[in-house]
């Protein structure tokens, strides 16, 4: 991500998020805990259950992507509907961005939807953010789908030019009842990594 947080905003928090794009330091490595047999402490914490979703938000891939971009967008100081945001993600879901580090290499820093909310709220309190999809490439098989969603990020939806562009890679799953986001993985465009024409809107 770049200096802004959600490409989920995704690009700021995600996007820094989406687009979903602020730069965040990768979490510091921690030593592995000592194994404890027959102990609750040795068991990983169960993922938090998602709030109930609006059926219209999760009825199709189109709907869940539209809900994702909509819920993170808004003027500075506007409280996002974080329960709606959380409802889109399957328990255990992750958001992450490929971002450039100080030494010139790239790293990935996965966060949970709850982590994303904690990082995004201070940014959204002071900054307007509007992210929208401008192009899409999708592939699916059985109950899974991979979508490359090209995004543009603006501080205000009325701004003539975006301050950032990139690709949000959505991994989706249908459990037979609804669609879930399993992962959002994104990278912001840079002078060294321009968006290829196949990931941009068709020119007519």
Sine and cosine of phi, psi and omega as CSV:
sin_phi,cos_phi,sin_psi,cos_psi,sin_omega,cos_omega
0.00,0.00,0.14,-0.99,-0.04,-1.00
-0.96,-0.29,-0.53,-0.85,-0.10,-1.00
-0.99,0.15,-0.02,1.00,0.02,-1.00
-0.96,-0.28,0.40,-0.92,-0.11,-0.99
-1.00,-0.02,-0.99,-0.16,-0.25,-0.97
-0.72,0.70,0.00,0.00,0.00,0.00
0.00,0.00,0.04,1.00,0.69,-0.73
-0.83,-0.55,0.00,0.00,0.00,0.00
0.00,0.00,-0.94,0.34,0.13,-0.99
-0.78,0.63,-0.61,0.79,0.07,-1.00
-0.96,0.29,-0.48,0.88,-0.03,-1.00
-0.98,0.21,-0.91,0.41,0.00,-1.00
-1.00,0.10,-0.68,0.73,0.06,-1.00
-0.98,0.20,-0.91,0.42,0.32,-0.95
-0.89,0.45,0.00,0.00,0.00,0.00
0.00,0.00,0.00,0.00,0.00,0.00
0.00,0.00,0.26,-0.97,-0.93,-0.38
-0.38,0.93,0.00,0.00,0.00,0.00
0.00,0.00,0.00,0.00,0.00,0.00
0.00,0.00,0.00,0.00,0.00,0.00
0.00,0.00,0.75,0.66,0.01,-1.00
-1.00,0.04,0.52,-0.85,0.02,-1.00
-0.98,0.20,0.75,-0.66,0.06,-1.00
-0.81,-0.58,0.62,-0.79,0.05,-1.00
-0.94,0.34,0.61,-0.79,0.05,-1.00
-0.91,0.42,0.61,-0.80,0.00,-1.00
-0.86,0.52,0.61,-0.80,0.01,-1.00
-0.93,0.36,0.62,-0.79,0.01,-1.00
-0.92,0.40,0.62,-0.78,0.03,-1.00
-0.88,-0.48,0.55,-0.84,0.02,-1.00
-0.93,0.37,0.54,-0.84,-0.03,-1.00
-0.92,0.39,0.64,-0.77,0.02,-1.00
-0.93,0.37,0.47,-0.88,0.04,-1.00
-0.93,0.36,0.74,-0.67,-0.02,-1.00
-0.89,0.45,0.66,-0.75,0.05,-1.00
-0.78,-0.63,0.91,-0.40,-0.03,-1.00
-0.97,0.24,0.55,-0.83,0.06,-1.00
0.80,0.60,0.60,0.80,-0.01,-1.00
-0.76,-0.65,0.66,-0.75,0.03,-1.00
-0.89,0.46,-0.48,0.88,-0.03,-1.00
-0.92,0.40,-0.36,0.93,-0.03,-1.00
-0.99,0.11,-0.18,0.98,-0.05,-1.00
-1.00,-0.03,0.68,-0.73,0.04,-1.00
-0.91,0.42,0.54,-0.84,0.01,-1.00
-0.91,0.41,0.65,-0.76,0.02,-1.00
-0.95,0.32,0.65,-0.76,0.04,-1.00
-0.86,0.51,0.57,-0.82,0.01,-1.00
-0.94,0.35,0.71,-0.71,0.03,-1.00
-0.92,0.39,0.61,-0.79,0.00,-1.00
-0.98,0.22,0.54,-0.84,0.12,-0.99
-0.88,0.48,0.36,-0.93,0.03,-1.00
-0.88,0.47,0.70,-0.71,-0.04,-1.00
-1.00,-0.04,0.44,-0.90,0.22,-0.98
-0.93,0.36,0.86,-0.51,-0.04,-1.00
-0.78,0.62,-0.54,0.84,-0.01,-1.00
-0.92,0.38,-0.45,0.89,-0.01,-1.00
-0.97,0.26,-0.38,0.92,-0.14,-0.99
-0.83,-0.55,0.32,0.95,-0.07,-1.00
-0.98,0.20,-0.35,0.94,-0.06,-1.00
-0.37,-0.93,0.28,-0.96,0.11,-0.99
-0.85,0.52,-0.66,0.75,0.04,-1.00
-0.84,0.54,-0.70,0.72,-0.07,-1.00
-0.92,0.39,-0.68,0.74,-0.08,-1.00
-0.95,0.30,-0.54,0.84,0.09,-1.00
-0.94,0.35,-0.67,0.74,0.02,-1.00
-0.88,0.48,-0.66,0.75,0.01,-1.00
-0.90,0.43,-0.62,0.79,0.01,-1.00
-0.87,0.48,-0.78,0.62,-0.01,-1.00
-0.91,0.41,-0.62,0.79,-0.04,-1.00
-0.92,0.40,-0.68,0.73,-0.15,-0.99
-0.95,0.32,-0.43,0.90,0.01,-1.00
-1.00,-0.03,-0.12,0.99,-0.07,-1.00
-1.00,-0.10,0.57,-0.82,0.03,-1.00
0.28,-0.96,0.18,-0.98,0.00,-1.00
-0.96,0.29,0.26,-0.97,0.04,-1.00
-0.84,0.54,0.70,-0.71,0.05,-1.00
1.00,0.07,-0.15,0.99,0.01,-1.00
-0.98,0.21,0.79,-0.61,0.02,-1.00
-0.95,0.32,0.84,-0.54,0.06,-1.00
-0.97,0.25,0.42,-0.91,0.05,-1.00
-1.00,0.09,1.00,0.07,-0.11,-0.99
-0.94,0.33,-0.44,0.90,0.09,-1.00
-0.91,0.41,-0.62,0.78,0.07,-1.00
-0.89,0.45,-0.69,0.72,0.04,-1.00
-0.84,0.54,-0.78,0.62,-0.04,-1.00
-0.89,0.45,-0.52,0.86,-0.07,-1.00
-0.92,0.39,-0.26,0.97,-0.03,-1.00
-0.99,0.13,-0.30,0.96,-0.16,-0.99
-0.97,-0.25,0.68,-0.73,0.09,-1.00
-0.94,0.34,0.56,-0.83,0.06,-1.00
-0.80,0.60,0.75,-0.66,-0.05,-1.00
1.00,-0.03,0.02,1.00,-0.01,-1.00
-0.89,0.46,0.37,-0.93,-0.01,-1.00
-0.70,-0.71,0.53,-0.85,0.14,-0.99
-0.86,-0.51,0.66,-0.75,-0.04,-1.00
-0.37,-0.93,0.43,-0.90,0.03,-1.00
-0.78,-0.63,0.49,-0.87,0.15,-0.99
-1.00,0.00,0.89,-0.46,-0.09,-1.00
-0.74,-0.68,0.50,-0.87,-0.03,-1.00
-0.98,0.22,0.72,-0.69,0.01,-1.00
-0.98,-0.17,0.13,-0.99,-0.07,-1.00
-0.89,0.46,-0.46,0.89,-0.03,-1.00
-1.00,0.02,0.10,1.00,0.05,-1.00
1.00,-0.03,-0.07,1.00,0.07,-1.00
-1.00,-0.04,0.06,-1.00,0.02,-1.00
-0.92,-0.40,0.49,-0.87,0.04,-1.00
-0.68,-0.73,0.23,-0.97,0.03,-1.00
-0.80,-0.60,0.75,-0.66,0.02,-1.00
-0.83,-0.55,1.00,-0.04,-0.04,-1.00
-0.95,0.32,0.62,-0.78,0.08,-1.00
-0.71,-0.71,0.34,-0.94,0.08,-1.00
-1.00,0.09,0.26,-0.97,0.11,-0.99
-0.82,0.58,-0.62,0.78,0.03,-1.00
-0.91,0.42,-0.65,0.76,0.05,-1.00
-0.89,0.46,-0.65,0.76,0.01,-1.00
-0.87,0.50,-0.71,0.71,0.00,-1.00
-0.86,0.52,-0.72,0.70,-0.02,-1.00
-0.88,0.47,-0.61,0.79,-0.03,-1.00
-0.98,0.20,-0.53,0.85,-0.09,-1.00
-0.98,0.19,-0.58,0.81,-0.12,-0.99
-0.83,0.56,-0.73,0.68,0.01,-1.00
-0.88,0.47,-0.58,0.81,0.03,-1.00
-0.92,0.39,-0.75,0.66,-0.04,-1.00
-0.91,0.41,-0.43,0.90,0.02,-1.00
-0.90,0.43,-0.45,0.89,-0.09,-1.00
-0.91,-0.41,-0.23,0.97,-0.12,-0.99
-0.73,-0.68,0.68,-0.74,0.16,-0.99
-0.97,0.25,0.47,-0.88,-0.02,-1.00
-0.46,-0.89,0.79,-0.61,0.04,-1.00
-0.66,-0.75,0.85,-0.52,-0.02,-1.00
-0.83,-0.56,0.66,-0.75,0.02,-1.00
-0.62,-0.79,0.43,-0.90,0.04,-1.00
-0.99,0.13,0.68,-0.73,0.04,-1.00
-0.89,-0.46,-0.24,0.97,0.04,-1.00
-0.31,-0.95,0.34,-0.94,-0.05,-1.00
-0.48,-0.88,0.61,-0.79,0.19,-0.98
-0.75,-0.66,0.76,-0.65,-0.10,-0.99
-0.70,-0.71,0.54,-0.84,0.13,-0.99
-0.69,-0.72,0.56,-0.83,-0.02,-1.00
-0.60,-0.80,0.41,-0.91,0.09,-1.00
-0.48,-0.88,0.81,-0.58,0.03,-1.00
0.77,0.64,-0.92,-0.40,-0.09,-1.00
-0.98,-0.20,0.15,0.99,-0.04,-1.00
-0.86,-0.51,0.46,-0.89,0.01,-1.00
-0.55,-0.83,0.63,-0.78,0.07,-1.00
-0.88,-0.47,0.80,-0.60,-0.01,-1.00
-0.80,-0.60,0.81,-0.59,0.21,-0.98
-1.00,-0.05,0.95,-0.32,-0.05,-1.00
-0.94,-0.33,0.95,-0.30,0.02,-1.00
-0.97,0.23,0.77,-0.64,-0.09,-1.00
-0.85,-0.52,0.37,-0.93,0.21,-0.98
-0.83,-0.56,0.69,-0.73,0.01,-1.00
-0.91,-0.40,0.72,-0.69,0.05,-1.00
-0.76,-0.65,0.38,-0.93,0.11,-0.99
-0.98,0.20,-0.43,0.90,0.07,-1.00
-0.61,-0.79,0.67,-0.74,-0.05,-1.00
-0.85,0.52,-0.39,0.92,-0.02,-1.00
-1.00,0.06,-0.11,0.99,0.01,-1.00
-0.86,0.51,0.68,-0.74,-0.04,-1.00
-0.91,0.42,-0.61,0.79,-0.06,-1.00
-0.82,-0.57,0.59,-0.81,0.08,-1.00
-0.96,0.28,0.46,-0.89,0.10,-0.99
-1.00,0.00,-0.20,0.98,0.02,-1.00
-0.39,-0.92,0.48,-0.88,0.14,-0.99
-0.69,-0.73,0.29,-0.96,0.04,-1.00
0.07,-1.00,-0.27,-0.96,0.01,-1.00
-0.80,-0.60,0.80,-0.60,0.18,-0.98
-0.99,-0.12,0.87,-0.50,0.05,-1.00
-0.99,-0.12,0.94,-0.34,0.00,-1.00
-0.99,-0.12,0.76,-0.65,0.20,-0.98
-0.95,-0.31,0.86,-0.51,-0.09,-1.00
-0.89,-0.45,0.42,-0.91,0.00,-1.00
-0.65,-0.76,0.69,-0.72,0.08,-1.00
-0.92,-0.38,0.87,-0.50,-0.04,-1.00
-1.00,0.00,0.18,0.98,-0.03,-1.00
0.99,-0.14,-0.23,0.97,0.00,-1.00
-0.87,-0.49,-0.50,0.87,-0.07,-1.00
-0.28,-0.96,0.17,-0.99,0.12,-0.99
-1.00,-0.08,0.56,-0.83,0.04,-1.00
-0.78,-0.63,0.53,-0.85,0.21,-0.98
-1.00,0.04,0.82,-0.57,0.05,-1.00
-1.00,-0.08,-0.66,0.75,-0.02,-1.00
-0.51,-0.86,0.60,-0.80,0.29,-0.96
-0.85,-0.53,0.86,-0.50,-0.06,-1.00
-0.80,-0.59,0.85,-0.52,-0.10,-0.99
-0.69,-0.72,0.28,-0.96,0.11,-0.99
-0.60,-0.80,0.70,-0.72,0.01,-1.00
-1.00,0.08,0.59,-0.81,0.06,-1.00
-0.90,0.44,0.56,-0.83,0.05,-1.00
-0.62,-0.78,0.20,-0.98,0.04,-1.00
-0.84,0.55,-0.53,0.85,-0.01,-1.00
-1.00,0.08,-0.27,0.96,-0.02,-1.00
-0.75,-0.66,0.92,0.40,0.01,-1.00
-0.91,0.40,0.47,-0.88,0.03,-1.00
-0.94,0.34,0.79,-0.61,0.05,-1.00
-0.92,0.39,0.43,-0.90,-0.07,-1.00
-0.88,0.47,-0.45,0.89,-0.01,-1.00
-0.94,0.34,-0.22,0.98,0.05,-1.00
-0.95,-0.32,0.28,0.96,0.03,-1.00
-0.90,-0.43,0.33,-0.94,0.02,-1.00
-0.84,0.54,0.59,-0.81,0.03,-1.00
-0.91,0.41,0.65,-0.76,0.05,-1.00
-1.00,-0.07,0.82,-0.57,-0.03,-1.00
-0.97,-0.23,0.00,0.00,0.00,0.00
